[in-house]
Amino acid sequence: MEKALLKLEEAAELENITRRSMQKRVTEQKIKAVKLPNENGGGHGFEYWININDLSEKAQRKYYKRQKEQAQAALRELSKEERETSKKYFF
């Protein structure tokens, strides 16, 4: 399975802690993070990204549950659009 990189804010939300607390964990090396340039130029010109596998199991379950729900909603919407399209051509 591919590794998902999450922005610091999303990782903090999944862990149910503040952004600042997550940033502190990163700077104290309690959690691994990748430091990448910030394309928007905000902050100090970089932002931290955290691998989903480095979060707690509870946070990982929350993330994957959310991903599954979003995928199911997208499939339902696609199916709805397909039904509308087929009505135009076949009825």
C-alpha positions in Angstrom: 0.0 0.0 0.0 1.2 3.5 -0.8 2.2 5.7 2.0 0.0 8.8 2.4 1.7 12.0 3.4 -0.4 14.4 5.4 0.0 18.0 6.2 0.8 18.8 9.8 -2.7 20.3 10.3 -4.5 17.1 9.1 -2.2 14.9 11.1 -2.9 16.9 14.2 -6.6 16.8 13.6 -6.5 13.0 13.2 -4.5 12.7 16.5 -7.0 15.0 18.1 -4.3 17.5 19.2 -3.5 21.1 18.3 -1.4 22.0 15.3 1.2 23.5 17.7 1.3 20.2 19.7 2.0 18.2 16.6 4.6 20.7 15.5 6.3 20.3 18.9 6.3 16.5 18.5 8.0 17.0 15.1 10.7 19.4 16.4 11.4 17.2 19.4 11.7 14.3 17.0 8.9 12.3 18.7 7.3 11.9 15.3 9.0 11.8 11.9 8.2 14.4 9.3 9.4 15.4 5.9 10.2 19.1 5.5 9.2 20.3 2.0 9.2 23.8 0.4 5.9 25.6 0.8 4.7 26.5 -2.7 2.5 29.3 -1.4 5.4 31.0 0.2 3.7 31.2 3.6 5.2 30.5 6.9 9.0 30.1 6.8 9.0 28.8 3.2 8.5 25.2 4.2 5.9 22.9 5.7 6.0 19.6 7.4 4.4 16.5 6.0 3.8 13.4 8.1 3.5 9.8 6.9 0.2 8.2 7.9 2.1 5.2 9.2 3.8 7.3 11.8 0.6 8.3 13.5 -1.2 6.3 16.2 -3.3 3.3 15.1 -6.4 5.1 16.1 -5.5 8.1 13.9 -4.8 5.7 11.0 -8.1 4.0 11.4 -9.8 7.4 11.4 -8.0 8.4 8.3 -8.8 5.2 6.3 -12.4 5.3 7.5 -12.7 8.9 6.2 -11.0 7.9 2.9 -13.4 5.0 2.5 -16.5 7.2 3.1 -15.2 9.8 0.6 -14.7 7.1 -2.0 -18.1 5.6 -1.5 -19.7 9.1 -1.8 -17.8 9.7 -5.0 -19.0 6.3 -6.4 -22.6 7.1 -5.5 -22.3 10.5 -7.2 -20.8 8.9 -10.3 -23.6 6.3 -10.3 -26.1 9.1 -10.1 -24.5 10.9 -13.0 -24.4 7.7 -15.0 -28.1 7.2 -14.4 -28.9 10.7 -15.6 -26.8 10.2 -18.7 -28.4 6.9 -19.5 -31.9 8.4 -19.2 -31.1 11.0 -21.9 -30.0 8.4 -24.4 -32.3 5.4 -23.6 -35.6 6.8 -22.4 
